[in-house]
Amino acid sequence: MKSVAARIVELIQSENLPVGTHLPAQMLADRLRVSRSPVNDALAMLSDRGILRRAQNRGYFLAQAVTRTTDHMGLAPDDSISAVYFRIAEGRLRGELPDEFTETMVRTRYKLTAAQLNAVLGRIAQEGWAEKKPGYGWMFSPMLTTPDSLMQSYRLRLTLEPAALLEPGYGLTRQAIERCRAAELHLLNGGIASDSADQLHDRGVRFHETLVEGSGNSFFIDTIRRVNRVRRLLSYRSMQDRSRYRQHCDQHLHILDLLEKERNEEASEAVKEHLLSTMRNLKNIRGILDAE
């Protein structure tokens, strides 16, 4: 629950939302790519802390300006939970964990308390790469776990994303462009080194999904969201090498500049070249992506 609450606060901060802004649970669930249940829990927590206010039959609204970091607000995720989370992710990529598993197996293997077990499985379930089976036990969802499957996902994106920018009526709001630009500048100003793997992944996902959302084409939008969900694990592993991120940021900023000037055909070509560049970089780090 804390990680979802922290992500809601970060969303409020990154978009500079004014006091009084309505925060619908379904909108947040869609933006954070989680179910409504953990979002509702997080909204209730933030309401208890006075950050949000709840209006009967209307939902939650921002009650105060948010100026402190999530660390200082006590919303940062538990480092020990994050460490176990990434050990489980790595174990899954290495083929060390079976397709189906029990809570007892995970608790024993990683020496977890009951609270830690619930927290780490809750995060994994929220992110969509494992789910509880009817009755008893858990199962991993089908995910990209090999470099070849990751490259296949990029070939799909290479077809879809440039085309999205050429859809009739395409448009991004100034707020969306500025939100994406601020995220890239944050990375260039030190975030590449300091951000966690999941923060880096989510920033990249938000950028590309925002581009596609500008098309207004629900088929494009649904497809890119599905692809981004299933590439999460290999995306984490690829972040062992962050040397390429400065180039990515420069490319993202160039794309935003073109879209702001409504030069969509040039922006479409720039997206295509950006994805091809990323594919070349991924080939260079195949040794990192391959399971050992």
Contacts in CASP RR format, 6 or more apart in sequence:
PFRMAT RR
TARGET T0000
AUTHOR 0000-0000-0000
METHOD contacts of the structure
MODEL  1
MKSVAARIVELIQSENLPVGTHLPAQMLADRLRVSRSPVNDALAMLSDRG
ILRRAQNRGYFLAQAVTRTTDHMGLAPDDSISAVYFRIAEGRLRGELPDE
FTETMVRTRYKLTAAQLNAVLGRIAQEGWAEKKPGYGWMFSPMLTTPDSL
MQSYRLRLTLEPAALLEPGYGLTRQAIERCRAAELHLLNGGIASDSADQL
HDRGVRFHETLVEGSGNSFFIDTIRRVNRVRRLLSYRSMQDRSRYRQHCD
QHLHILDLLEKERNEEASEAVKEHLLSTMRNLKNIRGILDAE
1 38 0 8 1.000
1 41 0 8 1.000
1 42 0 8 1.000
1 45 0 8 1.000
2 42 0 8 1.000
2 45 0 8 1.000
2 74 0 8 1.000
2 75 0 8 1.000
2 76 0 8 1.000
2 77 0 8 1.000
2 78 0 8 1.000
3 77 0 8 1.000
3 123 0 8 1.000
3 126 0 8 1.000
4 32 0 8 1.000
4 34 0 8 1.000
4 38 0 8 1.000
4 39 0 8 1.000
4 41 0 8 1.000
4 42 0 8 1.000
4 126 0 8 1.000
5 42 0 8 1.000
5 45 0 8 1.000
5 46 0 8 1.000
5 75 0 8 1.000
6 70 0 8 1.000
6 73 0 8 1.000
6 75 0 8 1.000
6 76 0 8 1.000
6 77 0 8 1.000
7 32 0 8 1.000
7 202 0 8 1.000
8 23 0 8 1.000
8 28 0 8 1.000
8 32 0 8 1.000
8 39 0 8 1.000
8 42 0 8 1.000
8 43 0 8 1.000
8 46 0 8 1.000
9 46 0 8 1.000
9 51 0 8 1.000
9 66 0 8 1.000
9 70 0 8 1.000
9 73 0 8 1.000
9 75 0 8 1.000
10 70 0 8 1.000
11 17 0 8 1.000
11 28 0 8 1.000
11 31 0 8 1.000
11 32 0 8 1.000
12 21 0 8 1.000
12 23 0 8 1.000
12 62 0 8 1.000
12 66 0 8 1.000
13 66 0 8 1.000
14 179 0 8 1.000
14 182 0 8 1.000
14 183 0 8 1.000
15 175 0 8 1.000
15 179 0 8 1.000
17 62 0 8 1.000
18 62 0 8 1.000
19 62 0 8 1.000
19 63 0 8 1.000
19 64 0 8 1.000
19 65 0 8 1.000
20 61 0 8 1.000
20 62 0 8 1.000
20 63 0 8 1.000
21 61 0 8 1.000
21 62 0 8 1.000
22 58 0 8 1.000
22 59 0 8 1.000
22 60 0 8 1.000
22 61 0 8 1.000
23 43 0 8 1.000
23 52 0 8 1.000
23 59 0 8 1.000
23 60 0 8 1.000
23 61 0 8 1.000
23 62 0 8 1.000
24 59 0 8 1.000
25 36 0 8 1.000
25 39 0 8 1.000
25 40 0 8 1.000
25 43 0 8 1.000
25 59 0 8 1.000
25 60 0 8 1.000
26 36 0 8 1.000
28 39 0 8 1.000
28 43 0 8 1.000
29 35 0 8 1.000
29 36 0 8 1.000
29 39 0 8 1.000
32 39 0 8 1.000
33 127 0 8 1.000
33 205 0 8 1.000
33 225 0 8 1.000
33 228 0 8 1.000
33 229 0 8 1.000
34 126 0 8 1.000
34 127 0 8 1.000
35 126 0 8 1.000
38 122 0 8 1.000
38 126 0 8 1.000
43 52 0 8 1.000
43 54 0 8 1.000
43 59 0 8 1.000
43 60 0 8 1.000
44 54 0 8 1.000
46 52 0 8 1.000
46 60 0 8 1.000
47 53 0 8 1.000
47 54 0 8 1.000
47 60 0 8 1.000
49 73 0 8 1.000
50 63 0 8 1.000
50 64 0 8 1.000
51 62 0 8 1.000
51 63 0 8 1.000
51 64 0 8 1.000
51 66 0 8 1.000
51 73 0 8 1.000
52 60 0 8 1.000
52 61 0 8 1.000
52 62 0 8 1.000
52 63 0 8 1.000
53 60 0 8 1.000
53 61 0 8 1.000
53 63 0 8 1.000
54 60 0 8 1.000
54 61 0 8 1.000
55 61 0 8 1.000
70 76 0 8 1.000
77 123 0 8 1.000
78 116 0 8 1.000
78 119 0 8 1.000
80 116 0 8 1.000
81 116 0 8 1.000
81 119 0 8 1.000
81 120 0 8 1.000
81 123 0 8 1.000
82 196 0 8 1.000
82 198 0 8 1.000
84 110 0 8 1.000
84 112 0 8 1.000
84 116 0 8 1.000
84 120 0 8 1.000
85 120 0 8 1.000
85 123 0 8 1.000
85 124 0 8 1.000
86 197 0 8 1.000
86 236 0 8 1.000
87 110 0 8 1.000
88 97 0 8 1.000
88 106 0 8 1.000
88 110 0 8 1.000
88 120 0 8 1.000
88 124 0 8 1.000
89 129 0 8 1.000
89 233 0 8 1.000
89 236 0 8 1.000
90 237 0 8 1.000
91 97 0 8 1.000
92 129 0 8 1.000
92 140 0 8 1.000
92 143 0 8 1.000
92 145 0 8 1.000
92 233 0 8 1.000
93 145 0 8 1.000
93 233 0 8 1.000
93 234 0 8 1.000
93 237 0 8 1.000
93 291 0 8 1.000
94 291 0 8 1.000
94 292 0 8 1.000
95 145 0 8 1.000
95 291 0 8 1.000
97 140 0 8 1.000
99 139 0 8 1.000
99 140 0 8 1.000
100 133 0 8 1.000
100 137 0 8 1.000
100 138 0 8 1.000
100 139 0 8 1.000
100 140 0 8 1.000
101 137 0 8 1.000
101 138 0 8 1.000
101 139 0 8 1.000
101 140 0 8 1.000
102 136 0 8 1.000
102 137 0 8 1.000
102 138 0 8 1.000
103 117 0 8 1.000
103 121 0 8 1.000
103 137 0 8 1.000
103 138 0 8 1.000
106 112 0 8 1.000
106 117 0 8 1.000
106 120 0 8 1.000
106 121 0 8 1.000
107 114 0 8 1.000
107 117 0 8 1.000
110 120 0 8 1.000
112 120 0 8 1.000
121 130 0 8 1.000
121 138 0 8 1.000
124 130 0 8 1.000
125 131 0 8 1.000
125 132 0 8 1.000
127 229 0 8 1.000
127 232 0 8 1.000
128 141 0 8 1.000
128 229 0 8 1.000
129 140 0 8 1.000
129 141 0 8 1.000
129 143 0 8 1.000
129 229 0 8 1.000
129 230 0 8 1.000
129 232 0 8 1.000
129 233 0 8 1.000
130 138 0 8 1.000
130 139 0 8 1.000
130 140 0 8 1.000
130 141 0 8 1.000
131 138 0 8 1.000
131 139 0 8 1.000
131 141 0 8 1.000
132 138 0 8 1.000
133 139 0 8 1.000
141 230 0 8 1.000
142 230 0 8 1.000
143 230 0 8 1.000
143 232 0 8 1.000
143 233 0 8 1.000
144 150 0 8 1.000
144 153 0 8 1.000
144 230 0 8 1.000
144 231 0 8 1.000
144 233 0 8 1.000
144 234 0 8 1.000
145 233 0 8 1.000
145 234 0 8 1.000
145 291 0 8 1.000
146 289 0 8 1.000
146 290 0 8 1.000
146 291 0 8 1.000
147 234 0 8 1.000
147 282 0 8 1.000
147 286 0 8 1.000
147 287 0 8 1.000
147 289 0 8 1.000
147 290 0 8 1.000
149 234 0 8 1.000
150 231 0 8 1.000
150 234 0 8 1.000
150 282 0 8 1.000
150 289 0 8 1.000
151 279 0 8 1.000
151 282 0 8 1.000
151 283 0 8 1.000
153 227 0 8 1.000
153 230 0 8 1.000
153 231 0 8 1.000
154 275 0 8 1.000
154 278 0 8 1.000
154 279 0 8 1.000
154 282 0 8 1.000
156 223 0 8 1.000
156 227 0 8 1.000
157 208 0 8 1.000
157 224 0 8 1.000
157 227 0 8 1.000
157 275 0 8 1.000
158 272 0 8 1.000
158 275 0 8 1.000
158 276 0 8 1.000
158 279 0 8 1.000
160 212 0 8 1.000
160 220 0 8 1.000
160 223 0 8 1.000
160 224 0 8 1.000
161 208 0 8 1.000
161 211 0 8 1.000
161 212 0 8 1.000
161 224 0 8 1.000
161 271 0 8 1.000
161 272 0 8 1.000
161 275 0 8 1.000
162 268 0 8 1.000
162 269 0 8 1.000
162 271 0 8 1.000
162 272 0 8 1.000
162 275 0 8 1.000
163 220 0 8 1.000
163 268 0 8 1.000
164 170 0 8 1.000
164 211 0 8 1.000
164 212 0 8 1.000
164 214 0 8 1.000
164 215 0 8 1.000
164 217 0 8 1.000
164 220 0 8 1.000
164 224 0 8 1.000
165 211 0 8 1.000
165 215 0 8 1.000
165 259 0 8 1.000
165 264 0 8 1.000
165 267 0 8 1.000
165 268 0 8 1.000
165 271 0 8 1.000
166 264 0 8 1.000
166 265 0 8 1.000
166 268 0 8 1.000
167 214 0 8 1.000
167 215 0 8 1.000
167 216 0 8 1.000
167 217 0 8 1.000
167 220 0 8 1.000
169 216 0 8 1.000
170 214 0 8 1.000
170 215 0 8 1.000
170 216 0 8 1.000
170 264 0 8 1.000
171 214 0 8 1.000
171 215 0 8 1.000
171 259 0 8 1.000
172 210 0 8 1.000
172 211 0 8 1.000
172 214 0 8 1.000
172 259 0 8 1.000
174 260 0 8 1.000
176 210 0 8 1.000
176 213 0 8 1.000
176 214 0 8 1.000
177 256 0 8 1.000
177 259 0 8 1.000
177 260 0 8 1.000
179 210 0 8 1.000
180 206 0 8 1.000
180 207 0 8 1.000
180 210 0 8 1.000
180 252 0 8 1.000
180 256 0 8 1.000
181 253 0 8 1.000
181 256 0 8 1.000
183 203 0 8 1.000
183 204 0 8 1.000
183 206 0 8 1.000
183 207 0 8 1.000
184 207 0 8 1.000
184 249 0 8 1.000
184 252 0 8 1.000
184 253 0 8 1.000
184 256 0 8 1.000
185 249 0 8 1.000
185 253 0 8 1.000
187 195 0 8 1.000
187 200 0 8 1.000
187 203 0 8 1.000
187 245 0 8 1.000
187 249 0 8 1.000
188 246 0 8 1.000
188 249 0 8 1.000
192 200 0 8 1.000
192 242 0 8 1.000
192 245 0 8 1.000
192 246 0 8 1.000
192 249 0 8 1.000
193 242 0 8 1.000
195 203 0 8 1.000
197 236 0 8 1.000
197 239 0 8 1.000
198 236 0 8 1.000
200 239 0 8 1.000
200 242 0 8 1.000
200 245 0 8 1.000
201 232 0 8 1.000
201 235 0 8 1.000
201 236 0 8 1.000
201 239 0 8 1.000
205 228 0 8 1.000
207 252 0 8 1.000
208 224 0 8 1.000
208 228 0 8 1.000
209 221 0 8 1.000
209 224 0 8 1.000
209 225 0 8 1.000
209 228 0 8 1.000
211 255 0 8 1.000
211 259 0 8 1.000
211 271 0 8 1.000
212 220 0 8 1.000
212 221 0 8 1.000
212 224 0 8 1.000
213 221 0 8 1.000
215 221 0 8 1.000
234 289 0 8 1.000
237 288 0 8 1.000
237 289 0 8 1.000
238 282 0 8 1.000
238 285 0 8 1.000
238 288 0 8 1.000
238 289 0 8 1.000
240 285 0 8 1.000
240 288 0 8 1.000
241 285 0 8 1.000
241 288 0 8 1.000
244 278 0 8 1.000
244 281 0 8 1.000
247 277 0 8 1.000
248 274 0 8 1.000
248 278 0 8 1.000
251 270 0 8 1.000
251 273 0 8 1.000
251 274 0 8 1.000
251 277 0 8 1.000
252 274 0 8 1.000
254 270 0 8 1.000
255 267 0 8 1.000
255 270 0 8 1.000
255 271 0 8 1.000
255 274 0 8 1.000
258 264 0 8 1.000
258 266 0 8 1.000
258 267 0 8 1.000
258 270 0 8 1.000
259 267 0 8 1.000
282 289 0 8 1.000
END
